[in-house]
């Protein structure tokens, strides 16, 4: 199974760190990698005037299912421009 970064992320994103290694068993909702993205927000300056400012925000990509990470298709520092496959994953079945 392949894991795809969803279309809903604020692209482009920059991968900060891979939080799991190939071979790791991953629980549902566990963080797989951290990343940053930039977005324009409205802030007030010291005079109470609104202004648009571009800021960088941290985020984590979480696993949607339990499984075992097989291999990464991304690396720390990489910029991801659009939804794409980021890893190979094997679903863990009942023992």
N, C-alpha and C positions, 0 to 999 in steps of 0.2 A: 504494500500500500504506500502511496506517496502522500505527503502532507503538503498542502498548498497554502501559501499566505493568502488570506482572503482579499477580495476586492474592496472591502470596507476599511482597510488601513489607510492612513494618511500618507500616501506615497509622494515622493520617494522616502524610504526609510533607510537608516544606516544601522547595520548590525553592530551592537556594542560588544556582546559576549555570547558565546554558546554555553548554555548553562548545564547541558547534559552531554555525555559522551556516547559514541556508538557502543552498543552492548548494554547500556543502562535500561532498566525497566522503569517506565514512566507511568505515574498515576494520572487519572483524568484531572484536568485543570492545573497540572504541574507546569511551571514555567519552563519552556524549552530554550528560548533565547531572549536576550534583552536587546532593545533597539531604541533609537531616537528618531523623532520626526520634527519637522518645522511647520509652524502654522501661524497665521496672522491673527492677532487678538486685539481687542479694543481696550485701552487703558486710559486712565486719567492722569495727566501730569500734575505737578504741584500747584497749578493754578486752576485745577478742576476741568481743564479742557480735555476732550477725548482725542486720542490719537491712535492710529493703527501701528502696531509693533509686531515684528516677526520674532517669535520665540522658539526655542528648542525644548521639546518635552521628552522625558523618558517613558518607556512602556515595556511590557513583557508580552511575548507571544506564548499562549498557553495551549497545552494539549487538549484536544477535544475528546480523546478516548484513552483508555489504558493500552499500553503496548510496549514494545521494545524498540528502541532507536537503533536502526541498522547503519545508516550513514547520513552525513550532512551533505547537502549540495550547495551550502553557503559557508562563508567564513567571516570571522570578526573583521570589521572595517569595510565590508562589502556594502555597496549601495544597491538596494533593490528598487527598481523603478516602477514595477507593476506586479500584480498577482502572479506568482510563479511557484513551482515546487521547490520546497526548501529542505526536505529530507525524505529518506526512505524509512519506513516504519513497519513493524510487524505487530499485528494485534495479538495480545496475549489471551489465549483461551483458558477455560477452566482446566485445572490439573486433574 
